[in-house]
Amino acid sequence: MLLVVKGDERTRSEIWWYSLLLVALTLALPLLQVGGKLYFVSALILGIFFLYLAWKTKVQKTQKIAYQLFGYSIAYLMLLFILIMVDHWV
């Protein structure tokens, strides 16, 4: 929706800022005692790659990288939930 209303550049900028916020929040979960060290280290690695793709989307401005980011975002959230469960069991 934002793409239609505000345009490509604004949308890419919003993706970057929201990605920063998302990764910061997922890394803050151990502070709330939701995840442990395994979760934190794994979330850090996954988050760095997420930010890399978000930055690449902002800079390269192609549909292909945007679709890669979209696909990875789904896998990213699924892996975070799995990591929370595994960290709880370990």
N, C-alpha and C positions, 0 to 999 in steps of 0.2 A: 504494500500500500504506500509506504513512504517513497518508494522509487517513482511511483506515478505522480505523487503530489509534490515532492521536493527535488527530484532528479537524481542522477547517478552519483554525482560527487558528494552530495549530502548523505546519501544512503551509505556509501563506502566509509565516510567519516563516522557515521553512527555505528556501523558494524565494528570499526576499530575500537571506539570508546566503550561500547557495550561488551566487547570481548575482553578488554582490560578489566572491566568491572566483574564479569563472570569468573574469570580466572582468579582474581583477588578473593572473591567470595568462596570459591571452592578451596582455596588454600587456607582460608580462615576457619574452616570446619574443625580442624583439630583444636583450635582455641575453645570451641564449644564442646569439646570432648566427644565429637562425633566420629572422628577417625584418628588413627594412631600414626606411627612413623611410616609404616608401609604405605598407607593411604597418602600421606603428605608427599613422600618422595615420588610416588607414581603420579599423583595429581600434578606435581611440579613439572615432571617430564611431559605429560600429556598437555598441560597448560602452555608450556613453552612452544610446543608444536602448533597448538591452537592459535597462539598469538602470531606465530610466524605466518600461518595461512591467512590470518586476518590482515596482517600488514601487507602481504603479497597481494591480497584482494584490493586493498586501498591503492597500491602503487601500480600494479600491472593493468588493472581495469579491463579484464577479459571475463567473458562468461564462463570459460572453462575453470578458472581458479575459483570463481564464486560458487560453482557447483561442487568443487572439491571441498571448499569450506563448509558448505551445507551438509554434505555427506559426512564429513569428519565431525561436525557438531553433534550429529545424531549418535555416532559411535562414541564420541567423547563423554556425553552424558551417560550412556549405557555403561561404559567402562568405569566411570566414577561410582555409579551405584553398585556395580559388582565389587569394586575395590572396598567400598564401605562394608559390604557383607563379608568379604574375605578377611579384611582387617579385624572385624569383630570376632570371627571364628578363630583367628590365629592369636 
